[in-house]
Amino acid sequence: MAKGSSLGKRDLQKMLEISTALVAARDVNDLLGDAFSLLLPLVGADCAALATTSLERGTKLDWVEKGLPEAFFGAYERMESSDFVLTAVQSSPGVVLRDDQMIDRKALQRNELYQWSRELGAPIEQVMAVMLPVDTGFRSGLSLYRARPRPFSLRDQAVLQELTQSISHAVSNCWLSAKAARWPQVLDALLEGGTHAIVLVRSSGWELDRTAGAAGLLDRWFEPAERVAGSLPRPLLAGLAKAQAAWRMGAEGARPWKRARNGVSLRVKFLALSEPRGEPSWALVLREVPDVPPVPKALAEKLTECERAVASRAGCGWDDKTIAQAVKNAPGTVKKQLRSIYDKLGVRDRRKLMLLLREAWLDA
């Protein structure tokens, strides 16, 4: 408890209500809507902001707020170097600090974030904040703000300090609950699309789950010396590292990993499963693809050379993006070529084209 402060019976009763709401929270909306709605009036705060980041994402912060305009944090990355709160609380994790313990008043009024908040009509005249002590693969911080120049008191500081551990546990539980709920949804979505060879992993490559189809492919395609207990095979770990680097740079997706053997290729697609308040995890979609056979002569005579290259790959089940990479064309160009192929071969869609080509290959 902060030195020189005392909490009365009413304070303790309200803190009990807040603790109950924190235990019941299952997502961040519950935290902001229930627990923080009780906390803000108890300490006389006008608004709050909760920042989280996973250890894999380093210093990049995700924000959720109550009472602040979205534009405030929309410009945060540009002004992060002016965040005096983050600098102060990082040096004392788990300890609640008031703004007068972080920065002097004149420096605060010159601060870029302070001036930006005033321009938005949401001034942050006083701040009280804490770096929450969490240990589940991410870190988080809470800031409370007042719009008027009335400092937070020792009593306010004591209230938040007493609740810090409960808030930390609630944030951690929300993060873990959201993470656990994600996997069944991902599996259902992928399995509905007819893809059955899927591996779910953490960013470290540590395996969380796999389908039976994936287990068979991993056994067939990777030697014992390449396998790592509980994790992806080493060649796929290298592919995952490249996919993560592309994701951090904002790329839509990394090139599929590929290994060829005896006329068949294993293709592995890396899908980022990023949660705004959690560490990014990954789904690996594995597929065996035969080397591309040529379009049979009777059909090939109706197509241009470029269309034959596209048609043969579409017949093997390749998607537009993979075809485009193989034939060195834009995905939009591939779509146009496929429409021309459908017209020339008298088929309605890709499924009919695949049936036509596979029948022709069997008859050849």
Secondary structure, DSSP 8 states (H G I E B T S, - for coil): --TT----HHHHHHHHHHHHHHHH--SHHHIIIIIHHHHHHHHT-SEEEEEEEESTTTT--EEEEESS-HHHHHTHHHHGGG-HHHHHHHTSTT--EEGGGTS-HHHHHH-HHHHHHHHTT----EEEEEEE---SSEEEEEEEEESSS----HHHHHHHHHHHHHHHHHHHHHHHHHHHHHHHHHHHHHHHTT---EEEE-TT-BEEEE-HHHHHHHHHHS-GGG--TTB--HHHHHHHHHHHHHHHTT-S----EEEEETTEEEEEEEEEE--TTS--EEEEEEEEEE------HHHHTTS-HHHHHHHHHHHTT--HHHHHHHHT--HHHHHHHHHHHHHHHT-SSHHHHHHHHHHHHHH-
